[in-house]
Amino acid sequence: MPHSPTPAPAPADVLWWQRGIVYQIYPLSFHDSNGDGKGDLDGIRQRLDYLAWLGVDAVWISPVYPSPMKDFGYDISDYCSIAQTFGTLEDFDRLLKEVHTRGMKLILDFVPNHTSDQHAWFLESRSSRSNPKRDWYLWRDASPNGGPPSNWLSQFGGSAWDYDAATGQYYYHAFLKEQPDLNWRNRQVREAMYDTLEFWLERGVDGFRMDVLWHLIKDDQFRDNPSNPGFQPGDSEHRRLLELYTTDRPEVHEVVAEMRELFESYEERLIIGEIYLPVERLVAYYGLERPGVHLPFNFQLIHAPWNACEIDRMIREYDERVPEEEWPNWVLGNHDQHRIATRVGEAQARVAAMMLLTLRGTPTLYYGDEIGMHDVAIPPERIQDPYEKNQPGLGLGRDPQRTPMQWDGGLHAGFSTSEPWLPLADDFYRRNVKALAEDAHSILTLYQRLIELRRRHGALSIGDYAQIMCQGQVLAFERFDATERLLVALNLSHEKVALPLAGGTLLLSTHLDRAGERIDGRCELRADEGVILELGGP
Ligand code: NOJ
């Protein structure tokens, strides 16, 4: 039974972020313009023509604010400036201007949950119990029997409470001890953080990706988290407990609604929420009584087993749960997750690209996935990520998916003139933008063609979606609008298959051949092949 189609918005009402494609840049690893081995803002600016050629609409850059870099920018010490390693505010303005000149949008990362312990607010807060900013963070006395006030655990290992001997209390940090959590129940904190958002909105930034949004509010009674029956040996330590009292508290929606209200006073600015929750709780972030974020990141493809029927089930469930007036979105990878080419293999990474760029909803691409970059093994002496350093040997480290972009086959892959901060993949001499852009059958060419097709066909970017079938490892769905019907058929296996099909013309294969082939009654899919067909015709 085909799933009932989801209604598409009228084309005139479609906003840029609904029609568009987002591209995530991890700035330390994109392009180094000053030869220090680390990427920077001017480096991004120099590569904008590439992004325009690729066809993406918006660029999201991970944090570029001043930071001690304990968590590589997610520990911010000043929300209204640019870290020296990335450049200056002038560089930022220049980048923004040039992004806009090319008709693209710029999305910044915002880290509301925690600051760096070097932020002036925290330095004041920890200076004494009576400091006016004491309540800006979460300070508590030891529990009655001594030790941390509750059993809450840090995502990066160990207790989430750190003892401050000078003032005799503990402060809470969901991540590193150098990343103290702000107290979002405090009105002054909210106002101060909204001011920082306005600083960038006034400068012309088109939107924000908001870090760990579901963490903002913690239980006001600081109750212990229950243990997690699903904990497996080898999991990160914090998974021993269910985060019942530390995340997704009902009051968080009130904060999100306030943020949205602020954004509404500007034109067409976007809020994307980083939220890792089961889909039924995730969709609540579209807003409950009041509007929430525009796009709560949908990470399901990252965690899904690579199985056609499982993915089909997931797509349908998501489609049913996203409120009718809201807009879906899909993500394949980011700086915290193993790369898609590593997760599903080189051949299936092409099928995944077709899936991401044909599903209904805004796609977010992670830099380098378009050239099939895979996780890079990091020698122990070059490990950077605290997640790996604090809990070694569990495979938690995120450096492998953060390695430098591979631009050409020359010195340091064209990324820098000196040794990059993380090692390069050893296949960069052949897997690089320059070589793959000239190769008519490369994954990069596929990405570029998929994006072009999505832009050309309203049915793909903003059209309706209807489920067609899932059989074995084949997943098929339709995208359509008033003028056309397209069928996407994806073979998630390494075996060839045939499926019954009404007539159509093949527009694009992941193998980058067969375009124009007429299909009548039966469509053959080769191993690891996905196709897009235009249905109908003679
Ligand atoms: C989520 C970010 O994506 C991740 O990189 C970071 O370590 C944590 N938030 C803490 O800020």
Residues whose N, C-alpha, C, O or C-beta is under 5 A from the ligand:
A	BS01	NOJ	D71 Y74 F175 D211 V212 D336
